[in-house]
Amino acid sequence: MELYTSPPEGSTVICADELGPVLPRSFAPAPGWSADGHRIKETLEYARGPERTWVYGGLRVRDGQAVTLCASSRNSARYQDFLQLIEDANPEGQIIVVTDNLSSHNSKSTREWLQDHPRIRQVFIPVGACWLNLQEGWWRIFRKTALAGVSFADPDEITYATRIATAQLNAHAQPWIWGRPPPHPRIHRRHFTYCL
């Protein structure tokens, strides 16, 4: 938590995580309700093909700016592309990436890639404590902005929606603060006590 509350001087703290897979709809939406009042259900087609999309996201805690990358798979090569995107977005100082311990985050090729990029240092959150990653809260806002109630025809539409939602959220970004917000001043009103 010290990285969130008092980061090292001259460093940038980035919370990173993956969202997905986000799948395009493979069928037309159901027409609504049947005559007897039941919801019409459509059988889902499960596929592990190239149409699924993973969204990589990185939240800069200092000012709330986010970087996203859509990829067709979740592996070390895509994660390294995402780290390069983070490094390009933060050209100065050390970059501390707070992430979970997924195998692609700690693979041999990723460790070799990090040796060639000494500005980036990874900090892994404990297993089973994903709520410590501030990126999870940003994903909740992102899902409402980009994915809620929307059907995508193909991965290009998912990428487009991700790019638009990230730009909209970055336009209204604010620093992310660890902990609860201060209480509303209205609760400090005088409480009157009636005596009998």
C-alpha positions, -999 to +999 in steps of 0.1 A: +000+000+000+030+023+005+034+024-033-001+040-035+002+063-006+038+075-009+056+062-040+093+066-044+106+100-056+108+102-094+089+070-100+055+063-116+032+036-102+011+017-127-016-009-118-019-034-145-043-063-152-061-081-180-098-082-187-115-109-206-119-127-227-145-103-243-164-123-269-184-110-299-219-122-301-222-152-324-260-149-328-287-123-331-301-111-298-332-129-286-365-112-296-377-107-261-405-126-243-425-156-254-463-157-254-464-176-221-443-149-204-409-166-204-377-151-216-366-165-250-333-182-247-307-188-274-282-216-273-247-202-270-219-213-292-187-218-273-156-212-294-119-208-286-111-192-319-094-159-328-126-138-322-120-136-284-103-105-273-083-098-241-080-062-229-048-052-211-051-022-189-027+000-169-038+027-145-014+055-136-022+061-099-008+097-098-033+112-122-058+085-131-047+082-168-051+047-183-035+028-212-053-001-228-043-027-254-065-053-271-050-086-280-062-119-294-044-139-267-031-136-232+006-146-234+041-133-227+045-117-261+013-097-257+022-087-221+056-075-233+038-054-260+017-039-232+047-031-211+063-014-241+031+007-245+034+017-208+070+026-212+062+048-242+034+065-223+058+073-194+091+085-209+108+096-177+117+080-144+113+045-130+081+027-137+067+004-110+041-020-123+018-035-097+003-067-111-008-103-102+015-133-106+001-147-138+025-170-156+030-146-185+040-118-161+068-139-146+078-161-176+114-165-187+109-144-218+093-116-198+121-116-173+146-114-202+126-085-217+126-067-184+164-070-182+166-050-215+142-024-200+157-016-166+133+013-160+104-011-154+101-030-121+073-054-113+057-057-079+034-087-075+003-086-053-004-116-030-023-146-044-061-142-038-058-105-031-068-090-064-087-062-046-053-047-037-049-038-074-065-004-082-069-015-118-098-037-107-118-006-097-110+010-130-122-021-148-156-017-131-160+018-145-146+007-179-172-022-182-200+003-176-186+027-202-175+003-230-192-031-226-225-028-207-255-036-229-235-037-261-232-066-286-200-067-307-200-083-342-162-088-343-129-081-324-125-048-344-156-035-327-143-045-293-110-027-300-129+004-312-151+005-281-121+000-259-102+029-276-133+053-273-140+044-237-103+048-226-102+082-243-135+093-225-123+081-191-089+097-196-106+130-204-122+130-169-094+113-150-086+121-114-059+108-091-067+074-075-065+075-038-062+044-016-088+043+011-122+057+017-132+092+006-138+117+034-173+118+049-198+142+036-200+174+057-237+169+062-232+142+087-215+167+110-248+186+116-257+192+152-278+165+167-305+178+189-314+159+220-349+163+234-351+159+272-384+151+290 
